Amino acid sequence: MDSKYEVKTPDFSHLTSADFEHVYEPAEDTFLLLDSLQEEASFIQHMKPSVCVEVGCGSGVVITALSKLLNQSALCIATDRNPYAALCTQRTAKQNSCHVEVMNCDLLTPLERRLQGSVDILIFNPPYVVTPSEEIKSNGIEASWAGGADGREVTDRLLPLIPKLLSPQGVMYLIAIRENKPKELMSWISSLGFKSTVVLARRAGPEHLSVLKFYRDSSVR
Ligand SMILES: C[S@@+](CC[C@H](N)C(=O)[O-])C[C@H]1O[C@@H](n2cnc3c(N)ncnc32)[C@H](O)[C@@H]1O
């Protein structure tokens, strides 16, 4: 499936260094996710998703890129526990003439019931750095990276929800680093009835980043 669509980094020139004291500045992991959307562009467009969700949207460039890829045909929802990130995501969507429904909340807590079985694309670039568990309690910039034990404590709270959240055709894209034990994540997801592949992997300084894709065993890829 070839896609001629080029996933460009949305304009975030409205965000300044003062904003990036409070919200995660797009970095190698963000760009790997954008490159993965390019890799998956044709698949995503053919799927004709109705509902797309990004958890932990930060500056908002990823969900805005997805909204543009779909020519705004899908409902795009973004959440972040950092209120400043929610605000920046709203500004980024507007700057790029897109509409994204943004909520300041923990994971998808207030939306879980309403979204059951309806999420076609779920994206999470979690706080993945190995840190002491106490550090994951912040609602500020620290929430961007503090991942607790194995850098997995936040990811591990979202994964059990995906069988209920994803639609029959639904897929999830998740960033992981080597310390997060991606193979263990893939075998866990397999026990929940999902298959997985690595869309892209790249080394960025000390980080070995990969974008994992999870999809239902029954669906044809
Ligand atoms: C690594 S940053 C990624 C930001 C953006 N998606 C990107 O790719 O540039 C992780 C984001 O997840 C948010 N986050 C961390 N824990 C969260 C939670 N429990 N619920 C919602 N968002 C969370 C952080 O505030 C931060 O904006």
PDBQT file of the ligand as one rigid body, heavy atoms in Angstrom, charges set to zero:
ROOT
HETATM    1  C1  LIG A 301       7.526  11.864  26.340  1.00  0.00    +0.000 C 
HETATM    2  S1  LIG A 301       6.272  13.082  26.507  1.00  0.00    +0.000 S 
HETATM    3  C2  LIG A 301       5.539  12.966  24.889  1.00  0.00    +0.000 C 
HETATM    4  C3  LIG A 301       4.871  14.242  24.423  1.00  0.00    +0.000 C 
HETATM    5  C4  LIG A 301       4.385  14.210  22.958  1.00  0.00    +0.000 C 
HETATM    6  N1  LIG A 301       3.396  13.184  22.758  1.00  0.00    +0.000 N 
HETATM    7  C5  LIG A 301       5.554  13.989  22.027  1.00  0.00    +0.000 C 
HETATM    8  O1  LIG A 301       5.640  12.880  21.457  1.00  0.00    +0.000 OA
HETATM    9  O2  LIG A 301       6.359  14.910  21.871  1.00  0.00    +0.000 OA
HETATM   10  C6  LIG A 301       5.094  12.253  27.558  1.00  0.00    +0.000 C 
HETATM   11  C7  LIG A 301       3.812  13.047  27.812  1.00  0.00    +0.000 C 
HETATM   12  O3  LIG A 301       2.931  12.228  28.589  1.00  0.00    +0.000 OA
HETATM   13  C8  LIG A 301       2.305  13.020  29.584  1.00  0.00    +0.000 C 
HETATM   14  N2  LIG A 301       1.883  12.130  30.662  1.00  0.00    +0.000 N 
HETATM   15  C9  LIG A 301       2.652  11.502  31.584  1.00  0.00    +0.000 A 
HETATM   16  N3  LIG A 301       1.909  10.741  32.407  1.00  0.00    +0.000 NA
HETATM   17  C10 LIG A 301       0.618  10.876  31.983  1.00  0.00    +0.000 A 
HETATM   18  C11 LIG A 301      -0.622  10.354  32.441  1.00  0.00    +0.000 A 
HETATM   19  N4  LIG A 301      -0.696   9.512  33.482  1.00  0.00    +0.000 N 
HETATM   20  N5  LIG A 301      -1.752  10.717  31.776  1.00  0.00    +0.000 NA
HETATM   21  C12 LIG A 301      -1.698  11.583  30.730  1.00  0.00    +0.000 A 
HETATM   22  N6  LIG A 301      -0.543  12.111  30.262  1.00  0.00    +0.000 NA
HETATM   23  C13 LIG A 301       0.599  11.769  30.872  1.00  0.00    +0.000 A 
HETATM   24  C14 LIG A 301       3.383  14.024  29.969  1.00  0.00    +0.000 C 
HETATM   25  O4  LIG A 301       2.842  15.156  30.624  1.00  0.00    +0.000 OA
HETATM   26  C15 LIG A 301       4.013  14.344  28.612  1.00  0.00    +0.000 C 
HETATM   27  O5  LIG A 301       3.361  15.410  27.981  1.00  0.00    +0.000 OA
ENDROOT
TORSDOF 0
